[in-house]
Amino acid sequence: MELEELSKLEEKVKLLVESLKHLKEENESLKLELGQLKKESSLKTEERLEIKKKVATLIQLIDSLES
């Protein structure tokens, strides 16, 4: 293998390593974002359940007035 070929290969490896570093950083960022979205989704689910309970209680209250 000639020195020129080796230099080209070295440059390609450096580019590959930089690309992998960038992808790793992007992956970490996306993991954090996903975690935040899951947390928000969980909070929204809890809110919906609480609203359902309140609506059910109000319906029961209205039904008790009709009796």
N, C-alpha and C positions, 0 to 999 in steps of 0.2 A: 504494500500500500504506500503510495507516494505521500509526501508531506502535504501537498495541496488537497488530496482526497481526505486525508486525516483532518485537516483544518475545516473542510466543509462538513465532515461528519461531526466534529466538535461543535460547530455553530448550530447544526441541527439539534444536537443534544441539548445545548443551552436553551434554544427556543422551546424545545419540548419541556424542559424543566420549568421555564418561566410560565408556560401555558398551564402546567400542572399546578403550580403555586397559585396562579390566578383562579383556577377552577376550585381549588381547595378553599380559598378565601370566599369565593362566591357560594360554595356549598355551605360553609359555616354561617354566612349571612342568611341564606335561605332557611337553614335549620332554625335560626333564631326567629325569623319572621313566621315560620310555620308554628313554632311554639307559642308565639304571641297570638296568632290567629286561633289556635286551638283553645287557648285560655279565654279569648273573647267569645268564642262559640259556646264554651261551657257556661260562661256568665249569662249569655243570652238564653241558653236553655233553662238555666235556673230561674231567670226572670219570667220566661214563658210559663214555667210550672207554677210559680207564685201567682201569676195573673190568673191562670186556670183555677187555682184554689179559691182565689177571691171571687171570681165569677161564679163558681159553683156555690160558694157561701151566699152570694147575693141571690142566686136563683132559689136556693132553699128558703131564704128569708121571704122572697116574694111568694113562693109556694105556701109558706106557712100563713101568710096573710089571706090567701084564697080559701083556706080550710075553715 
